[in-house]
Amino acid sequence: MVDLDDEAPFVDDAPVLPRTTRDDTDAGWGERSYDNDDRLLADRPPHWD
């Protein structure tokens, strides 16, 4: 017989699956991740300011 008072609480907001997999990253494709935001901001056209 199962005692219903011993059940664990249900957590509705717990993720069941990750949002991304390793294959969705640069490392998953064997590449190094890099951040080129500084280069992109430096190459920004003057009329955008």
PyMOL commands that place a pseudoatom at each C-alpha (Angstrom):
pseudoatom trace, name=CA, resn=MET, resi=1, chain=A, elem=C, hetatm=0, pos=[0.000, 0.000, 0.000]
pseudoatom trace, name=CA, resn=VAL, resi=2, chain=A, elem=C, hetatm=0, pos=[1.297, 3.437, -0.945]
pseudoatom trace, name=CA, resn=ASP, resi=3, chain=A, elem=C, hetatm=0, pos=[1.080, 6.278, 1.526]
pseudoatom trace, name=CA, resn=LEU, resi=4, chain=A, elem=C, hetatm=0, pos=[0.124, 9.416, -0.435]
pseudoatom trace, name=CA, resn=ASP, resi=5, chain=A, elem=C, hetatm=0, pos=[1.521, 11.687, 2.269]
pseudoatom trace, name=CA, resn=ASP, resi=6, chain=A, elem=C, hetatm=0, pos=[5.076, 10.577, 1.365]
pseudoatom trace, name=CA, resn=GLU, resi=7, chain=A, elem=C, hetatm=0, pos=[4.976, 11.922, -2.210]
pseudoatom trace, name=CA, resn=ALA, resi=8, chain=A, elem=C, hetatm=0, pos=[7.502, 14.531, -3.289]
pseudoatom trace, name=CA, resn=PRO, resi=9, chain=A, elem=C, hetatm=0, pos=[6.102, 17.929, -4.245]
pseudoatom trace, name=CA, resn=PHE, resi=10, chain=A, elem=C, hetatm=0, pos=[5.720, 18.555, -7.970]
pseudoatom trace, name=CA, resn=VAL, resi=11, chain=A, elem=C, hetatm=0, pos=[7.913, 21.371, -9.279]
pseudoatom trace, name=CA, resn=ASP, resi=12, chain=A, elem=C, hetatm=0, pos=[6.299, 22.797, -12.383]
pseudoatom trace, name=CA, resn=ASP, resi=13, chain=A, elem=C, hetatm=0, pos=[9.113, 25.145, -13.473]
pseudoatom trace, name=CA, resn=ALA, resi=14, chain=A, elem=C, hetatm=0, pos=[11.925, 22.571, -13.420]
pseudoatom trace, name=CA, resn=PRO, resi=15, chain=A, elem=C, hetatm=0, pos=[13.364, 22.044, -16.909]
pseudoatom trace, name=CA, resn=VAL, resi=16, chain=A, elem=C, hetatm=0, pos=[13.020, 18.522, -18.225]
pseudoatom trace, name=CA, resn=LEU, resi=17, chain=A, elem=C, hetatm=0, pos=[15.374, 19.000, -21.172]
pseudoatom trace, name=CA, resn=PRO, resi=18, chain=A, elem=C, hetatm=0, pos=[18.162, 21.556, -21.598]
pseudoatom trace, name=CA, resn=ARG, resi=19, chain=A, elem=C, hetatm=0, pos=[17.433, 24.507, -23.860]
pseudoatom trace, name=CA, resn=THR, resi=20, chain=A, elem=C, hetatm=0, pos=[20.528, 23.833, -25.962]
pseudoatom trace, name=CA, resn=THR, resi=21, chain=A, elem=C, hetatm=0, pos=[22.684, 20.816, -26.585]
pseudoatom trace, name=CA, resn=ARG, resi=22, chain=A, elem=C, hetatm=0, pos=[26.439, 20.643, -26.899]
pseudoatom trace, name=CA, resn=ASP, resi=23, chain=A, elem=C, hetatm=0, pos=[25.975, 20.377, -30.673]
pseudoatom trace, name=CA, resn=ASP, resi=24, chain=A, elem=C, hetatm=0, pos=[24.429, 23.860, -30.654]
pseudoatom trace, name=CA, resn=THR, resi=25, chain=A, elem=C, hetatm=0, pos=[27.682, 25.391, -29.416]
pseudoatom trace, name=CA, resn=ASP, resi=26, chain=A, elem=C, hetatm=0, pos=[30.996, 26.175, -31.101]
pseudoatom trace, name=CA, resn=ALA, resi=27, chain=A, elem=C, hetatm=0, pos=[32.709, 23.628, -28.851]
pseudoatom trace, name=CA, resn=GLY, resi=28, chain=A, elem=C, hetatm=0, pos=[30.317, 20.956, -30.066]
pseudoatom trace, name=CA, resn=TRP, resi=29, chain=A, elem=C, hetatm=0, pos=[31.531, 21.559, -33.622]
pseudoatom trace, name=CA, resn=GLY, resi=30, chain=A, elem=C, hetatm=0, pos=[35.180, 21.473, -32.561]
pseudoatom trace, name=CA, resn=GLU, resi=31, chain=A, elem=C, hetatm=0, pos=[35.618, 25.229, -32.805]
pseudoatom trace, name=CA, resn=ARG, resi=32, chain=A, elem=C, hetatm=0, pos=[36.822, 27.681, -30.224]
pseudoatom trace, name=CA, resn=SER, resi=33, chain=A, elem=C, hetatm=0, pos=[34.282, 30.182, -29.019]
pseudoatom trace, name=CA, resn=TYR, resi=34, chain=A, elem=C, hetatm=0, pos=[35.224, 33.779, -29.542]
pseudoatom trace, name=CA, resn=ASP, resi=35, chain=A, elem=C, hetatm=0, pos=[33.726, 37.128, -28.816]
pseudoatom trace, name=CA, resn=ASN, resi=36, chain=A, elem=C, hetatm=0, pos=[34.087, 39.673, -31.592]
pseudoatom trace, name=CA, resn=ASP, resi=37, chain=A, elem=C, hetatm=0, pos=[31.753, 42.304, -30.174]
pseudoatom trace, name=CA, resn=ASP, resi=38, chain=A, elem=C, hetatm=0, pos=[34.630, 44.775, -29.841]
pseudoatom trace, name=CA, resn=ARG, resi=39, chain=A, elem=C, hetatm=0, pos=[35.520, 44.387, -33.527]
pseudoatom trace, name=CA, resn=LEU, resi=40, chain=A, elem=C, hetatm=0, pos=[31.914, 44.736, -34.583]
pseudoatom trace, name=CA, resn=LEU, resi=41, chain=A, elem=C, hetatm=0, pos=[31.493, 47.905, -32.525]
pseudoatom trace, name=CA, resn=ALA, resi=42, chain=A, elem=C, hetatm=0, pos=[34.747, 49.334, -33.939]
pseudoatom trace, name=CA, resn=ASP, resi=43, chain=A, elem=C, hetatm=0, pos=[33.582, 48.596, -37.510]
pseudoatom trace, name=CA, resn=ARG, resi=44, chain=A, elem=C, hetatm=0, pos=[30.221, 50.251, -36.919]
pseudoatom trace, name=CA, resn=PRO, resi=45, chain=A, elem=C, hetatm=0, pos=[29.413, 52.870, -39.594]
pseudoatom trace, name=CA, resn=PRO, resi=46, chain=A, elem=C, hetatm=0, pos=[29.578, 56.486, -38.378]
pseudoatom trace, name=CA, resn=HIS, resi=47, chain=A, elem=C, hetatm=0, pos=[26.029, 57.251, -39.480]
pseudoatom trace, name=CA, resn=TRP, resi=48, chain=A, elem=C, hetatm=0, pos=[24.713, 54.716, -36.903]
pseudoatom trace, name=CA, resn=ASP, resi=49, chain=A, elem=C, hetatm=0, pos=[25.780, 56.936, -34.005]
for i in range(1, 49): cmd.bond("trace and resi %d" % i, "trace and resi %d" % (i + 1))
show_as sticks, trace
zoom trace
